[in-house]
Amino acid sequence: MNMIPVFKPFIEQNEINKVAEALNMGWLGMGSYVRDFEEKIKDYLQAKNRYPVAVSTGHAALHLSLMLAKVGPGDEVITPAFNNIADFQAILATGARPVFCDINNDTLCIDLDKAEELVSTKTKAIIVMDYDCILCDHDRVEKFAKKYNIRVIHDAAHSFGSKYKGKMVGSFSDICMFSFDPVKTITCIDGGLIMVKSQEEVNALHEMRLIGMTQPSTTMYNNQRAWTYDVKRLGFRYHMSNPHAAIGLSQLSKMEKISKARRTICRYYNEKLKEIEIITTPKTNFEDITPFLYYIRVPRNMRDDLRKYLYNVGIDTGIHWQPGHFFTLFKNAKKGDLTVTNKIADEILSLPLHSNMTIETQDIIINAIASFSHLEVAQV
């Protein structure tokens, strides 16, 4: 039985050709393709007042973003508990502690009213994550940060290619990070990127991503290595490689196609699934959004049964995410009221979403969910 996967990278011949070019060049580390990828990202995001720094993974982008915000031992970082484990681990990697905040029931983004209750003298930063097809209230986030004099890490791993009030995500936040791992909207096989506000912050990140070495990025970007350099700060081997950037460049060139396809697929899901009584669909029309995934909410007493039913007919599903306070490592973490998070964690279900998904594949998934619903209703 061929399983319909939750994610499927949109890889075509052009990606294969680009990575072959990078391999044939013979410079496999950080080089000219990384420079080109950063420049193309800046152009795509229309980010006149922001500067990109490409790194090896989304987790690396989170870790360096927190370090850039001077988060360290003894500090606290407010984060939605309903978030990826990468955010929590990145906070721990700085020596700081995550403080788990609840989410809004409609947007599944951080609840800033509840975040107000968690601010302390130790609060150094707040992570705000766009959950898939609905973005945070970034105007209010900016006011929140100014009120408490803290830095904002905008986790935009889900929202690359989306717009907030006409502005591209990545063009307006304090510090914004993206992920380009194998299952994201576009992929570099693995990769991440940080958007920052000043050349000074760019310079700091250039050192931190290259194990602290001060050699000019212009040298690396010209596929050359400087053999003399200084080391002034803590650094990591977090740079992006040329082959990964080459794939990213190819993916970026078809963003318009990817965005349009994913919006169309999600709208079709919403249109058809809203007719099924047990299903709650996202409250959005997907305008100006490039969705990373498509999720539904199912009554907690049916969610696991639906997953099993779909799996048995060849449809895989996902759960994004398990909240942070569910994990042993964080069971004693500081947290506020997490009523909504606990509810959503038992209801959320991700359906397959691919940039080249056919309507025939969607209909298979939708009809299977409808069949399950009819069985459940018949048993009541």
N, C-alpha and C positions, 0 to 999 in steps of 0.2 A: 504494500500500500504506500503510495506517494503522499507524504505528509505536507500539508500547506503550512509553511513556517510562519512564525510571528514576524520575523524580519528577513529581508532578502536584499543584499547589496545590489545596486543598479550598476553593474559592471559590464561595459561593452568593449568593442575592439579598440576604441580610442584610448581607454585606460591601459590596456595591454601595450599599445604602441608607445605611450608616454613613459611607462615604467621601463620599457626596453631601451628607450633613448637615454634615460637616466643611468641605467646599468651599463650601457655601451660607453657613456662618457667616462666611466671609471672612477668618478668621485662619489662615493656612496654615503659619505657623512653629510653634515650640514653644508650646503653650498648654494649655487645660483638658483636652483629650483625652489629652495626655501625662500630666498629673497623674492622671487617672482610670485610665489604663493602669497606671501604677506602683502605685496603690493596689490595683487588682484583682489584680495580680501578687502583691503582698505577702499579700493575703488568700488567694489560691489556694495559695501556697506555705506557708501557716500559719507565716510567718516573723516571729514575735513579736520576735526579737532581731536581725533583719537589716533593712536598708533598701535599697530599689531606686532605681536611677538609670538612666533610659532614654537611649539614645544612638542614633546614626544607623545603625550597622552592628555586626556581631559583631567585625570587626577593630578598630573604634573602641573597643569594650568591652575587648578585649585590650590595646590600646595604653595606655588610661587606667588599666587595672588594674595594669599593670607600673609606670607612673609613680607611682601611688598607693603601690606597694610600694617606691618610691624606687630603682628600678632605673635605672642610668645608665651613662655611659662607664666602661669598665674592669671592669664587673661581668660575671658569668656567670649564665645562667639555664639550669637543667637542664630539658630537654623531651624527650618521646619523639620519636625520629626519625620514627616512624610517626604523623604528625600533619599537619594542614592547613598549607599554606604561610603562611596568615595569622598563625599563632603565631610562626613564624620571623621574618617581616617586622616584626611588632610588637616583637620583641626588638631587632632591628637599629635600629628607629626610636628607641629610647631611647639608642642608643649602646652597648648591651651586646652580648654574644656568646651565641648559643645553644650549648649543650653537648648533643650528641645521645646519648640513652639508649635501650637496647633495651626490648622489650616482653615481656610474658608470653605464652607460646604459646597458652594457653587463653582468656585474657580479652582479649588484644590491648591491654591497658592497660599503663602504665609498669611496668617491673620494678624495684622499689625496692631489691632486693639489688644490682643493677647500678648503680643511682643512687648507692648508698653509695660506690662506687668512684670516682665522678666529682665528689664534693664537694671543693671547694678553698677557700682563704681568699677567693677572689673570688666564690664562690657567693652570690647575693643572694636568689634565689627559685627555686622549682620549679613548672613547669606540669604538672598532672596532668589528663589528658583521659579522660572516660568514652567508651569506644569503642562506640557504638551501644547494643546491648542488654545489655551487661555493664558494670557500674560498677567504678570503682577501689576498692581497699581503703582507704576514707577514714579509718578508725580508725588504720590504720598510717601513712597519709600525715600525719595530725596528729602522731603520735609522732615521725616523721621530721623534720618541720619544727621541733618543739620541741628535738629533739636537736641540730640544727645551727643553730638560731636564724635560720631563713630564713622568708620569706613563701611562702604557697601561692596560686597562681592556679589555681582549679578551672575548667578549660575544660569547661563543660557544654553546649556547642553541640549535642551529640547527645542530651542526656538531660533536656530540659525535660519535666516531667510525670512523671518517674520518682521512685521512693522508694528510699532506702538505709536499711535496718534500721528501716523505719517512718517515717523522716523524709524530707520532700520535698527533692529536690535543689534547692539554693539557700537552704535554711534553716539550714545548719550550717557551711559552709566559711568559711575565712579571707576570701578574696575569690573570688566566683563570677561567671562571666559566661555569658550566653546569647546565641544568635544567632537572629534571626527573619527570615532572608533568604528569597528566593522558594522555596527547596527544603526548608526546615526543617519540623518537625512542625506548628508554626503559623507563619504569616508575617505580617509588617507590610509586605509588598512588600520592604522592607529595614529592618533595625533590629537593635538589640542592647540588652542590659541588664546592669547590674552590681549584685550584691548585696554590701553591705558591713556592717561591724559597729557603726559609730558615726555619729552626726550630724556629727561633725567630718570624717569621710571623705566623707560626703554633700556637705557644703559645699565641700570641695576639688574633688570631681568636678563639681559644678554650675558652678564657675568654669572648670574645664579643658574641659568640653564646650561652653562658650559663649565661645570665644576669650579666656578669661581674665577676662571681665567679672564684676564683683562684684554686678551688679544682682540683687535678690532673686528667687528662682524663684517666690515667691508672686505677684509682679507678672506674670511671664510666664504663670503658670498661670491667671491671670485674664484672659488675652488682652489684656494691656497691655504697653507697652514703657516702661522707665525710660530717660530721656534723659541722666541723669547717673550715673556709676559710676566705680569705680576698677579698675585692672588690677594685680594683685600677683604673678601667676604666669604661666608659659607656658600657653597654651590653644589649642584647635583648634575648628573648626566641626563639632562632633560631636553636636549636639543632634538629638533626634527631632522630626519635624513632626507637627502635628495630624492630617492625613489618614492618615499611616502608623499613628499610634496608634489612630485610629478603626478601621482594619482589624484591628489587633491585639486590640482590645476585642471585636470580633465573633468572631474566631477563639477567643479565650479563653473565650467563653461556651459553646462546644461542645467543650471539652477532654475531658469525660467520654466523649462520643461518639467523638472522635478516638482517645483512648487505647484504648478497648475494641476499636474496629475494627482498629487496627494490631496489637494483641496477637493478635487472632483470626487475622488474615492471616499473621502470622509463625509462629504455632503450626501452621497448616495447611501452610505451606511446610516446616517442620521435619518434620512427620509424613510427608509425601509424599516429600520429597527424601532422607530418611535411608535409604530403600530403594534408592537409586541408588548403586552401588558407588563411583563416582569422586568423589562429592560428600561433603564434610565440612560439617556444619551447626553453627550456634552451640550451645555447651553451656549451654543455659538453658531454663527453661520460661516465660520472659517474665513471671513473677510480679512485680507492682509496677513494671513497666517500660513506658514509652511509647517504642517503637522509632522511631528516626529513619530507619534504613535496614535492609534485610535483606541480609546477605552470606552467601556460601558460599565454601568453599575448594576449589580444583580443582588437580590435579597441574600443575606448571609447564609441562610439555610439552603440556598440553591446553588451558590457560586461553585462550590467544589464538584457538585454533581454535574453542572453544566460543563465544566472543564473536562471531566471524564467522558461525558457523552460526546463532546466535540473531538476529543482525542481518538476515541474509538471509531469515528467516521473519517479520520484523517486530517483533522484541523488542530494545529497547535495553538496555544494561548499563553499569555504571560501575566505576571502580577507585578505591577510597578507602583509602589514598592512595598517591602516590609518596613514598617517604621523603625527608627533607630532604637527606641527604648524596648523593642522586642528582642534585641540581641544581648547575649550574655555580657559582652564587653561594656555595654552601655546601660545595664539594668539599674545602676545607681546614679546615672547622670542627672544633673539638675534639669527639671522640666516644669512646665506649667500644666494647666488643664488641657488634656489631649482628647477630649470627648469626640470631636469630629474626626480626628486622625484615626482613632480606634474603630470608629464606624466605617470609614472609607476603606481601611485596611482589609476588612472582611467582605467588602462589596466589589472592589475594583477588579476589572478583568480587561486585559489588552487583547485585541483581535489582530489578525494578520493585516499588515499594511506594507505594501511594496510600491515603489515608484512606478513600476511597470505592471501593476496588477490589472488583470482583465475583469470586465464586468461579469463574465461567466464564473470566475473564481469567487468574486464577491457574492454572487447569487448562491453558490454552494454553501458559503458560510452563513449567510442570512437565512436560507431555507433550513439549515440544520438547527439554528437557534430557534426558529419558529416551531420546528418539529418538537424540540425539547420542551418549549413553552406549552404546546398543546398537550403533551404527556403530563406535565405538571398540573395544568388546569384540570385535566380529566381525573386526576387522582384526588383533587380537593373535594 
